[in-house]
Amino acid sequence: MHHRKVKNQRLAAAGYVWIFGALPSPQVKRHYDRRRAAGDKHTAAMRNLFNRFLGCLYHCLQTGQTFDIDKAFPTHAAQLDPLAA
């Protein structure tokens, strides 16, 4: 198995600041806790959150939409039933 050895330090630093600012949000904290419960270490859970935020940012820029935390991090019931949201 090969591991990536190079990363953009500035992007990684900005990502961690972005995530720590968002962690007080219950939706983001729930996602982080779910990743930790699934076995991710702290850094892996944070990296997953950062990747999700980057995906949301890309989507917002491509579609001209504003960020909606409820769409980005739906509750478990909304994930099971898309019509519930």
N, C-alpha and C positions, 0 to 999 in steps of 0.2 A: 504494500500500500504506500502510495506516495503522498507526502504532505507538502502543502504550499509553504515555502520558506520566506517569501517576500510579501510585504503588504505596504500599503500607503499609510505611513504613521500618522500623517495629518488627518486623513479621512477617518482612521480608527479612533483617534483622539476626539474628533468632532462627534463621532457616533456615540461614544460613551458619555459625553456631556449631554447630547440630545436625549439619550435613554434615561440618564439619571434625572433629567428635568421632567421626563414623562412618567416616571415610576409612581409618583403620587396618584396618578389616574387609576381608578379601580380596574378598568378594562385592561390596561397595560400590566398592572401588578398581577392580575389574574392569569394573564398569558405567561408572564415570567414564572409564576408559581407552578403553573401547569407543566411548563418545560422542565423545571427543577424536579417535580414529582415524577416526570417521565425518565429521569436519570441524567439529564444534562447537568454538567458542572456550571458554576456561576458564569464563567466566560463564554461558554457555549450558549447558554440561555440569553445572555446579553447580545451576543453576535446574531442570534436568531431574531431578536427584537429589532436590532439595527437593520438587518436585511429586510425585515417586514416594513419598517419605516421607509427605507429606500424604495421599495416597491410601491408603497403608497404615494411617495413623493413623485415618482416617475409617472404613475397613473394620473395624479392630479395635474401635472404639467402637460401630459399628452391630451387630456380631455378637457382641461380648463375648469375642472371642478375644484371646490374647496375641500379641505380635509375634514372628514367626518369620523370621529373616533368610534361611533357605533357601527359604522360600515367596516372600518378597518379591523376592529376587534369585537365581532358580534358575540352575544352571549351564547352559551351552549344550546339553549332552547331555539334560538334563531338559526343556529347552524344546522339543527336537526330539521326544522321546519322553516323554509325561506319565507313562507307567507305569514309567519307569526310576527315578523319585524315590520 
